[in-house]
Amino acid sequence: MLGNIDGGEPTVAIHGTNQPEQLGEAVSLGCIRVEDAVVEQLAGLPLDTPVEIRA
């Protein structure tokens, strides 16, 4: 969680990766890694849009 990194409010980041073979692996500090195409879709949403995360 980002709050553990920079001292702010606890936050979960959703971001792309340059190593797509690691998607689904526990290789970050709690972020949600997704394909870059998903990041592009999310970037088009207005701020504060609820996003449902499904495994």
HELIX and SHEET records of a PDB file:
HELIX    1   1 GLY A    3  ASP A    6  1                                   4    
HELIX    2   2 PRO A   20  GLN A   22  5                                   3    
HELIX    3   3 ASP A   36  ALA A   43  1                                   8    
SHEET    1   A 2 ILE A  14  HIS A  15  0                                        
SHEET    2   A 2 ILE A  32  ARG A  33  1                                        
END                                                                             
